[in-house]
Amino acid sequence: MSLFQPAPAAYDRQDQQTMRNKMEERDLNTLKRDRHAELQEGVYFVLRSPNGTRYYLTVDNAGTLSAVAV
């Protein structure tokens, strides 16, 4: 599934604005270096161990981290 439609044959200001809006929206949903990342409930970081087992991280109300096998 493509995020963008094929480019118009000639410059189209509305098409350019639509493309910029879509790019900005997608950019806001990506993790960045040097920024805090706060995940919504139900979204997890998944880590893979050297033997290939996948784990997701959880935290309880006391701040205790746990790793749960996926």
PyMOL CGO cylinders between C-alpha atoms (Angstrom):
from pymol import cmd
from pymol.cgo import CYLINDER

trace = [
    CYLINDER, 0.00, 0.00, 0.00, 1.49, 3.29, -1.07, 0.3, 1, 1, 1, 1, 1, 1,
    CYLINDER, 1.49, 3.29, -1.07, 1.21, 6.40, 1.07, 0.3, 1, 1, 1, 1, 1, 1,
    CYLINDER, 1.21, 6.40, 1.07, 1.18, 8.66, -2.00, 0.3, 1, 1, 1, 1, 1, 1,
    CYLINDER, 1.18, 8.66, -2.00, -0.72, 8.78, -5.24, 0.3, 1, 1, 1, 1, 1, 1,
    CYLINDER, -0.72, 8.78, -5.24, 1.28, 9.01, -8.50, 0.3, 1, 1, 1, 1, 1, 1,
    CYLINDER, 1.28, 9.01, -8.50, 2.69, 12.51, -9.06, 0.3, 1, 1, 1, 1, 1, 1,
    CYLINDER, 2.69, 12.51, -9.06, 0.67, 14.79, -11.32, 0.3, 1, 1, 1, 1, 1, 1,
    CYLINDER, 0.67, 14.79, -11.32, 2.17, 15.66, -14.70, 0.3, 1, 1, 1, 1, 1, 1,
    CYLINDER, 2.17, 15.66, -14.70, 2.33, 19.36, -13.77, 0.3, 1, 1, 1, 1, 1, 1,
    CYLINDER, 2.33, 19.36, -13.77, 3.02, 21.10, -10.47, 0.3, 1, 1, 1, 1, 1, 1,
    CYLINDER, 3.02, 21.10, -10.47, -0.07, 21.11, -8.29, 0.3, 1, 1, 1, 1, 1, 1,
    CYLINDER, -0.07, 21.11, -8.29, 0.03, 23.21, -5.12, 0.3, 1, 1, 1, 1, 1, 1,
    CYLINDER, 0.03, 23.21, -5.12, -2.76, 21.24, -3.42, 0.3, 1, 1, 1, 1, 1, 1,
    CYLINDER, -2.76, 21.24, -3.42, -1.05, 17.94, -4.23, 0.3, 1, 1, 1, 1, 1, 1,
    CYLINDER, -1.05, 17.94, -4.23, 2.20, 19.23, -2.71, 0.3, 1, 1, 1, 1, 1, 1,
    CYLINDER, 2.20, 19.23, -2.71, 0.41, 20.40, 0.44, 0.3, 1, 1, 1, 1, 1, 1,
    CYLINDER, 0.41, 20.40, 0.44, -1.38, 17.06, 0.80, 0.3, 1, 1, 1, 1, 1, 1,
    CYLINDER, -1.38, 17.06, 0.80, 1.95, 15.22, 0.46, 0.3, 1, 1, 1, 1, 1, 1,
    CYLINDER, 1.95, 15.22, 0.46, 3.60, 17.46, 3.06, 0.3, 1, 1, 1, 1, 1, 1,
    CYLINDER, 3.60, 17.46, 3.06, 0.71, 16.96, 5.48, 0.3, 1, 1, 1, 1, 1, 1,
    CYLINDER, 0.71, 16.96, 5.48, 0.93, 13.17, 5.14, 0.3, 1, 1, 1, 1, 1, 1,
    CYLINDER, 0.93, 13.17, 5.14, 4.70, 13.21, 5.61, 0.3, 1, 1, 1, 1, 1, 1,
    CYLINDER, 4.70, 13.21, 5.61, 4.43, 15.41, 8.71, 0.3, 1, 1, 1, 1, 1, 1,
    CYLINDER, 4.43, 15.41, 8.71, 1.72, 13.17, 10.18, 0.3, 1, 1, 1, 1, 1, 1,
    CYLINDER, 1.72, 13.17, 10.18, 3.86, 10.06, 9.66, 0.3, 1, 1, 1, 1, 1, 1,
    CYLINDER, 3.86, 10.06, 9.66, 6.94, 11.81, 11.03, 0.3, 1, 1, 1, 1, 1, 1,
    CYLINDER, 6.94, 11.81, 11.03, 5.14, 12.65, 14.27, 0.3, 1, 1, 1, 1, 1, 1,
    CYLINDER, 5.14, 12.65, 14.27, 4.55, 8.92, 14.83, 0.3, 1, 1, 1, 1, 1, 1,
    CYLINDER, 4.55, 8.92, 14.83, 8.20, 7.84, 14.59, 0.3, 1, 1, 1, 1, 1, 1,
    CYLINDER, 8.20, 7.84, 14.59, 10.76, 7.49, 17.36, 0.3, 1, 1, 1, 1, 1, 1,
    CYLINDER, 10.76, 7.49, 17.36, 13.59, 10.01, 17.28, 0.3, 1, 1, 1, 1, 1, 1,
    CYLINDER, 13.59, 10.01, 17.28, 17.03, 10.21, 18.84, 0.3, 1, 1, 1, 1, 1, 1,
    CYLINDER, 17.03, 10.21, 18.84, 17.44, 12.75, 21.64, 0.3, 1, 1, 1, 1, 1, 1,
    CYLINDER, 17.44, 12.75, 21.64, 13.70, 12.78, 22.38, 0.3, 1, 1, 1, 1, 1, 1,
    CYLINDER, 13.70, 12.78, 22.38, 11.61, 11.07, 25.02, 0.3, 1, 1, 1, 1, 1, 1,
    CYLINDER, 11.61, 11.07, 25.02, 9.47, 8.23, 23.69, 0.3, 1, 1, 1, 1, 1, 1,
    CYLINDER, 9.47, 8.23, 23.69, 6.19, 7.68, 25.50, 0.3, 1, 1, 1, 1, 1, 1,
    CYLINDER, 6.19, 7.68, 25.50, 4.23, 4.67, 24.31, 0.3, 1, 1, 1, 1, 1, 1,
    CYLINDER, 4.23, 4.67, 24.31, 0.47, 4.40, 24.50, 0.3, 1, 1, 1, 1, 1, 1,
    CYLINDER, 0.47, 4.40, 24.50, -1.05, 1.57, 26.53, 0.3, 1, 1, 1, 1, 1, 1,
    CYLINDER, -1.05, 1.57, 26.53, -1.05, -1.59, 24.42, 0.3, 1, 1, 1, 1, 1, 1,
    CYLINDER, -1.05, -1.59, 24.42, 2.09, -0.56, 22.47, 0.3, 1, 1, 1, 1, 1, 1,
    CYLINDER, 2.09, -0.56, 22.47, 5.30, -2.33, 23.47, 0.3, 1, 1, 1, 1, 1, 1,
    CYLINDER, 5.30, -2.33, 23.47, 9.01, -2.37, 22.79, 0.3, 1, 1, 1, 1, 1, 1,
    CYLINDER, 9.01, -2.37, 22.79, 9.91, -5.87, 21.62, 0.3, 1, 1, 1, 1, 1, 1,
    CYLINDER, 9.91, -5.87, 21.62, 13.47, -7.07, 22.21, 0.3, 1, 1, 1, 1, 1, 1,
    CYLINDER, 13.47, -7.07, 22.21, 15.09, -10.15, 20.70, 0.3, 1, 1, 1, 1, 1, 1,
    CYLINDER, 15.09, -10.15, 20.70, 17.56, -12.17, 22.79, 0.3, 1, 1, 1, 1, 1, 1,
    CYLINDER, 17.56, -12.17, 22.79, 20.70, -13.73, 21.25, 0.3, 1, 1, 1, 1, 1, 1,
    CYLINDER, 20.70, -13.73, 21.25, 18.89, -17.09, 20.97, 0.3, 1, 1, 1, 1, 1, 1,
    CYLINDER, 18.89, -17.09, 20.97, 16.03, -15.43, 19.03, 0.3, 1, 1, 1, 1, 1, 1,
    CYLINDER, 16.03, -15.43, 19.03, 13.42, -15.35, 21.81, 0.3, 1, 1, 1, 1, 1, 1,
    CYLINDER, 13.42, -15.35, 21.81, 11.31, -12.18, 21.65, 0.3, 1, 1, 1, 1, 1, 1,
    CYLINDER, 11.31, -12.18, 21.65, 10.31, -10.28, 24.78, 0.3, 1, 1, 1, 1, 1, 1,
    CYLINDER, 10.31, -10.28, 24.78, 8.21, -7.22, 25.36, 0.3, 1, 1, 1, 1, 1, 1,
    CYLINDER, 8.21, -7.22, 25.36, 8.80, -4.83, 28.23, 0.3, 1, 1, 1, 1, 1, 1,
    CYLINDER, 8.80, -4.83, 28.23, 6.18, -3.93, 30.80, 0.3, 1, 1, 1, 1, 1, 1,
    CYLINDER, 6.18, -3.93, 30.80, 6.14, -1.65, 33.84, 0.3, 1, 1, 1, 1, 1, 1,
    CYLINDER, 6.14, -1.65, 33.84, 3.89, -1.78, 36.89, 0.3, 1, 1, 1, 1, 1, 1,
    CYLINDER, 3.89, -1.78, 36.89, 2.58, 1.12, 39.00, 0.3, 1, 1, 1, 1, 1, 1,
    CYLINDER, 2.58, 1.12, 39.00, 5.67, 0.96, 41.25, 0.3, 1, 1, 1, 1, 1, 1,
    CYLINDER, 5.67, 0.96, 41.25, 7.94, 1.37, 38.22, 0.3, 1, 1, 1, 1, 1, 1,
    CYLINDER, 7.94, 1.37, 38.22, 9.18, -2.22, 38.19, 0.3, 1, 1, 1, 1, 1, 1,
    CYLINDER, 9.18, -2.22, 38.19, 10.21, -3.37, 34.73, 0.3, 1, 1, 1, 1, 1, 1,
    CYLINDER, 10.21, -3.37, 34.73, 9.50, -6.88, 33.51, 0.3, 1, 1, 1, 1, 1, 1,
    CYLINDER, 9.50, -6.88, 33.51, 10.21, -8.75, 30.31, 0.3, 1, 1, 1, 1, 1, 1,
    CYLINDER, 10.21, -8.75, 30.31, 7.51, -11.11, 29.04, 0.3, 1, 1, 1, 1, 1, 1,
    CYLINDER, 7.51, -11.11, 29.04, 8.13, -13.68, 26.30, 0.3, 1, 1, 1, 1, 1, 1,
    CYLINDER, 8.13, -13.68, 26.30, 6.01, -13.02, 23.22, 0.3, 1, 1, 1, 1, 1, 1,
]
cmd.load_cgo(trace, "trace")
